[in-house]
């Protein structure tokens, strides 16, 4: 009787948490925290597997479409009809289209966004996606500067967090070494004050 009551209470609590968006037991990629400078944290991530898709749309629409494609993959839209545990965060970064002439290395803005789900660490051989717009990649090891913020996940809030990160980073010994990207940890229905959002950028230590 007590066990049934405890299970019922647990289900109610978890259900309430899901309504407000509180994460419970969601796996996140492991990292080593190298330093902190106010609200900026320097993290080192090992290589990790991810499912990703490219979406040619604006920031919000691409996140929604990319999330749906990747959700279909982890909920059984794969060669083994395997259900894969949801992890956090969902990653979003702008893609670039390289100019073909006269110099190939000069990028121009465009190309939409890359959306990623990081796969559980225990999943060594992910099943093949049925949607050919989804692919499995190994994200290389990286050192990133991360600024965490709550509230809106809209383009204006993301841009404000990015400006703050880039304004505060020069006061540290770490220098930007890539393009910024976003990490979102909570479902869309999460109450804004409880959301965990992060803006991140690859960095390297200054000489």
LOVEXBA-474358 format. One record per residue (C-alpha): residue in three letters; x, y, z; chain. Coordinates in steps of 0.05 Angstrom, whole numbers. Each point is the difference from the previous one (the first is absolute). Layout:
<recs>
+-----+--------+--------+--------+----+
!  aa !      x !      y !      z ! ch !
+-----+--------+--------+--------+----+
! ALA !      X !      Y !      Z !  A !
...
+-----+--------+--------+--------+----+
</recs>
This chain:
<recs>
+-----+--------+--------+--------+----+
!  aa !      x !      y !      z ! ch !
+-----+--------+--------+--------+----+
! UNK !      0 !      0 !      0 !  A !
! UNK !     55 !     48 !     20 !  A !
! UNK !     39 !    -17 !    -63 !  A !
! UNK !    -61 !     15 !    -44 !  A !
! UNK !    -11 !     66 !     37 !  A !
! UNK !     73 !     20 !     -9 !  A !
! UNK !     -2 !    -18 !    -74 !  A !
! UNK !    -63 !     42 !     -8 !  A !
! UNK !     31 !     60 !     35 !  A !
! UNK !     62 !     -7 !    -43 !  A !
! UNK !    -41 !     -1 !    -64 !  A !
! UNK !    -38 !     63 !     21 !  A !
! UNK !     65 !     37 !     17 !  A !
! UNK !     33 !    -20 !    -66 !  A !
! UNK !    -63 !     19 !    -38 !  A !
! UNK !      0 !     69 !     33 !  A !
! UNK !     74 !      9 !    -16 !  A !
! UNK !    -13 !    -16 !    -73 !  A !
! UNK !    -54 !     53 !     -3 !  A !
! UNK !     47 !     55 !     24 !  A !
! UNK !     58 !    -30 !    -38 !  A !
! UNK !     45 !    -21 !     57 !  A !
! UNK !     50 !    -51 !    -25 !  A !
! UNK !      1 !    -66 !     37 !  A !
! UNK !     54 !    -52 !    -16 !  A !
! UNK !     15 !     26 !    -70 !  A !
! UNK !     70 !    -19 !    -22 !  A !
! UNK !     48 !     56 !    -20 !  A !
! UNK !     69 !     -6 !    -32 !  A !
! UNK !     54 !     -4 !     53 !  A !
! UNK !     51 !     56 !      3 !  A !
! UNK !     59 !     26 !     40 !  A !
! UNK !     -9 !     70 !     29 !  A !
! UNK !     67 !     35 !    -12 !  A !
! UNK !    -15 !     70 !     27 !  A !
! UNK !    -53 !     51 !     18 !  A !
! UNK !      0 !     74 !    -13 !  A !
! UNK !    -63 !     30 !     30 !  A !
! UNK !    -58 !    -31 !    -40 !  A !
! UNK !     47 !    -31 !    -52 !  A !
! UNK !     22 !    -72 !      8 !  A !
! UNK !     56 !    -32 !    -41 !  A !
! UNK !    -16 !    -73 !    -14 !  A !
! UNK !     37 !    -57 !    -33 !  A !
! UNK !    -42 !    -52 !    -35 !  A !
! UNK !     25 !    -67 !    -25 !  A !
! UNK !    -22 !    -26 !    -69 !  A !
! UNK !    -73 !    -21 !     -1 !  A !
! UNK !    -51 !    -27 !    -48 !  A !
! UNK !    -59 !     41 !    -25 !  A !
! UNK !    -57 !     -4 !    -48 !  A !
! UNK !     -4 !     63 !    -42 !  A !
! UNK !    -40 !     31 !    -56 !  A !
! UNK !      6 !     64 !    -42 !  A !
! UNK !    -61 !     44 !     -8 !  A !
! UNK !     -4 !     60 !    -47 !  A !
! UNK !    -47 !     46 !     38 !  A !
! UNK !      2 !     56 !     50 !  A !
! UNK !     26 !    -11 !     71 !  A !
! UNK !    -65 !    -20 !     33 !  A !
! UNK !    -30 !    -40 !    -58 !  A !
! UNK !     65 !    -39 !    -11 !  A !
! UNK !      3 !    -19 !     74 !  A !
! UNK !    -72 !    -25 !     -2 !  A !
! UNK !      8 !    -39 !    -65 !  A !
! UNK !     68 !    -28 !     20 !  A !
! UNK !    -27 !    -22 !     68 !  A !
! UNK !    -57 !    -37 !    -34 !  A !
! UNK !     45 !    -37 !    -48 !  A !
! UNK !     48 !    -21 !     55 !  A !
! UNK !    -57 !    -19 !     47 !  A !
! UNK !    -28 !    -47 !    -53 !  A !
! UNK !     69 !    -33 !     -5 !  A !
! UNK !      8 !    -12 !     75 !  A !
! UNK !    -72 !    -23 !      8 !  A !
! UNK !      8 !    -57 !    -49 !  A !
! UNK !     11 !     30 !    -69 !  A !
! UNK !     63 !    -40 !    -10 !  A !
! UNK !     24 !    -66 !    -29 !  A !
! UNK !    -12 !    -38 !     64 !  A !
! UNK !    -64 !     35 !     20 !  A !
! UNK !     38 !     14 !     64 !  A !
! UNK !    -23 !     51 !     51 !  A !
! UNK !     58 !     42 !     24 !  A !
! UNK !     -1 !     39 !     65 !  A !
! UNK !     -7 !     75 !     -7 !  A !
! UNK !     60 !     40 !     23 !  A !
! UNK !     14 !     74 !     11 !  A !
! UNK !     18 !     49 !    -28 !  A !
! UNK !    -28 !     10 !    -70 !  A !
! UNK !     55 !     36 !    -39 !  A !
! UNK !    -11 !     52 !    -53 !  A !
! UNK !     53 !     35 !    -41 !  A !
! UNK !     -1 !     40 !    -65 !  A !
! UNK !     30 !    -33 !    -60 !  A !
! UNK !     43 !     35 !    -51 !  A !
! UNK !      5 !     -7 !    -75 !  A !
! UNK !     71 !      8 !    -25 !  A !
! UNK !     12 !     42 !    -63 !  A !
! UNK !     27 !    -41 !    -58 !  A !
! UNK !     37 !     57 !    -33 !  A !
! UNK !     48 !     35 !      4 !  A !
! UNK !     18 !    -23 !     70 !  A !
! UNK !    -35 !    -62 !     28 !  A !
! UNK !     16 !     14 !     73 !  A !
! UNK !    -40 !     65 !      4 !  A !
! UNK !    -69 !    -16 !     30 !  A !
! UNK !    -64 !     37 !    -13 !  A !
! UNK !    -61 !     -1 !     45 !  A !
! UNK !    -54 !    -49 !    -19 !  A !
! UNK !    -17 !    -73 !     -3 !  A !
! UNK !    -47 !     -3 !     59 !  A !
! UNK !     14 !    -36 !     65 !  A !
! UNK !     29 !    -66 !     24 !  A !
! UNK !    -42 !    -33 !     55 !  A !
! UNK !     30 !    -55 !     44 !  A !
! UNK !    -22 !    -51 !     52 !  A !
! UNK !     59 !    -28 !     39 !  A !
! UNK !     -9 !    -75 !      7 !  A !
! UNK !      6 !    -39 !     65 !  A !
! UNK !     72 !    -16 !     18 !  A !
! UNK !    -16 !    -75 !      6 !  A !
! UNK !    -26 !     -3 !    -72 !  A !
! UNK !     63 !    -21 !    -37 !  A !
! UNK !    -32 !    -21 !    -66 !  A !
! UNK !    -61 !     44 !    -15 !  A !
! UNK !    -52 !    -28 !    -49 !  A !
! UNK !     -2 !     30 !    -70 !  A !
! UNK !    -52 !     56 !     -9 !  A !
! UNK !    -57 !    -14 !    -48 !  A !
! UNK !     -3 !     74 !    -18 !  A !
! UNK !     59 !     15 !    -45 !  A !
! UNK !      0 !     72 !     25 !  A !
! UNK !     24 !    -27 !     67 !  A !
! UNK !     71 !    -25 !      9 !  A !
! UNK !     43 !    -26 !     57 !  A !
! UNK !     64 !     38 !     13 !  A !
! UNK !     57 !      0 !     50 !  A !
! UNK !      7 !     68 !     30 !  A !
! UNK !     75 !     12 !     12 !  A !
! UNK !     28 !     16 !     68 !  A !
! UNK !     -5 !     74 !     13 !  A !
! UNK !     12 !     54 !     52 !  A !
! UNK !    -56 !     51 !      4 !  A !
! UNK !    -19 !     63 !     37 !  A !
! UNK !    -72 !     -5 !     25 !  A !
! UNK !    -47 !     53 !     25 !  A !
! UNK !    -64 !    -25 !     32 !  A !
! UNK !    -65 !     39 !      0 !  A !
! UNK !    -74 !    -10 !     14 !  A !
! UNK !    -62 !     28 !    -33 !  A !
! UNK !    -18 !      3 !    -74 !  A !
! UNK !     32 !    -44 !    -53 !  A !
! UNK !    -19 !     49 !    -55 !  A !
! UNK !     51 !     31 !    -48 !  A !
! UNK !      4 !     66 !     39 !  A !
! UNK !     16 !    -35 !     66 !  A !
! UNK !     52 !    -45 !    -34 !  A !
! UNK !     32 !     61 !    -33 !  A !
! UNK !      2 !     37 !     66 !  A !
! UNK !     34 !    -59 !     35 !  A !
! UNK !     50 !     -5 !    -57 !  A !
! UNK !     18 !     74 !      5 !  A !
! UNK !     10 !     -7 !     75 !  A !
! UNK !     45 !    -61 !     -9 !  A !
! UNK !     43 !     35 !    -51 !  A !
! UNK !      2 !     64 !     42 !  A !
! UNK !     24 !    -36 !     62 !  A !
! UNK !     47 !    -52 !    -31 !  A !
! UNK !     57 !     48 !    -17 !  A !
! UNK !     11 !     12 !     75 !  A !
! UNK !     21 !    -73 !      7 !  A !
! UNK !     61 !    -36 !    -27 !  A !
! UNK !    -43 !    -38 !    -50 !  A !
! UNK !     -9 !     21 !    -73 !  A !
! UNK !    -56 !    -16 !    -49 !  A !
! UNK !     18 !    -56 !    -48 !  A !
! UNK !    -65 !    -13 !    -37 !  A !
! UNK !    -72 !     20 !    -13 !  A !
! UNK !    -49 !      5 !     59 !  A !
! UNK !    -56 !    -50 !      8 !  A !
! UNK !    -60 !    -11 !     46 !  A !
! UNK !    -18 !    -56 !     48 !  A !
! UNK !    -72 !     -8 !     25 !  A !
! UNK !    -14 !    -47 !     58 !  A !
! UNK !    -75 !      4 !     11 !  A !
! UNK !    -65 !    -15 !    -39 !  A !
! UNK !    -38 !     59 !    -30 !  A !
! UNK !    -54 !      1 !     54 !  A !
! UNK !     51 !     13 !     56 !  A !
! UNK !    -14 !     62 !     40 !  A !
! UNK !     50 !     53 !    -25 !  A !
! UNK !     32 !     14 !     69 !  A !
! UNK !     15 !    -75 !      7 !  A !
! UNK !     32 !     -9 !    -68 !  A !
! UNK !     73 !    -17 !     -8 !  A !
! UNK !     27 !     29 !    -64 !  A !
! UNK !     74 !      8 !    -18 !  A !
! UNK !     40 !     37 !    -52 !  A !
! UNK !     68 !    -31 !    -14 !  A !
! UNK !     60 !     11 !    -45 !  A !
! UNK !     64 !    -40 !    -11 !  A !
! UNK !     60 !     32 !     34 !  A !
! UNK !     74 !     -8 !      9 !  A !
! UNK !     47 !     26 !     54 !  A !
! UNK !     39 !     63 !    -18 !  A !
! UNK !     75 !     -6 !     -2 !  A !
+-----+--------+--------+--------+----+
</recs>
